[in-house]
């Protein structure tokens, strides 16, 4: 359960996002998002990445530019390890589905039946999901993620040292703490597949 400032920030952001992409002139929503991002990034559970992604997708590029690639990587790993959600629940309730439509990962038509991209549910109460590799490859292509697994849209040949270092950094940054022992095994397995 969040504190008063967190709930206020969530409400401000929700109202702004419900109107569409947040304008660079919406200083209140941007300040609220920055404060909430700082809080979300301090949380070592993967589900907070779903929330961060759902918010950042609607923020002005000047705010989200540096974080979208990292958040997309984390949501992709969530989709492999069973922590993906269509609607976030930790750090606020935000629509990952709407963020995916907004960013072009899903079409509005595909979003009518998002379950077509699901492999299985890993936790009914939290609606955590494992997602299809083809769906996750869309993240790799959209945000130029430095993956090596071709099934996930990565490349093994022609890689640069910069791509290898970025992949290693993303793996280290992935918030895989505070999960069950099963969850830790799922995360390790997912990170090994990249």
HELIX and SHEET records of a PDB file:
HELIX    1   1 UNK A    4  UNK A   18  1                                  15    
HELIX    2   2 UNK A   27  UNK A   41  1                                  15    
HELIX    3   3 UNK A   47  UNK A   56  1                                  10    
HELIX    4   4 UNK A   61  UNK A   81  1                                  21    
HELIX    5   5 UNK A   96  UNK A  102  1                                   7    
HELIX    6   6 UNK A  108  UNK A  111  1                                   4    
HELIX    7   7 UNK A  114  UNK A  117  5                                   4    
HELIX    8   8 UNK A  133  UNK A  142  1                                  10    
HELIX    9   9 UNK A  150  UNK A  152  5                                   3    
HELIX   10  10 UNK A  161  UNK A  173  1                                  13    
HELIX   11  11 UNK A  181  UNK A  193  1                                  13    
SHEET    1   A 2 UNK A 118  UNK A 123  0                                        
SHEET    2   A 2 UNK A 128  UNK A 131 -1                                        
END                                                                             
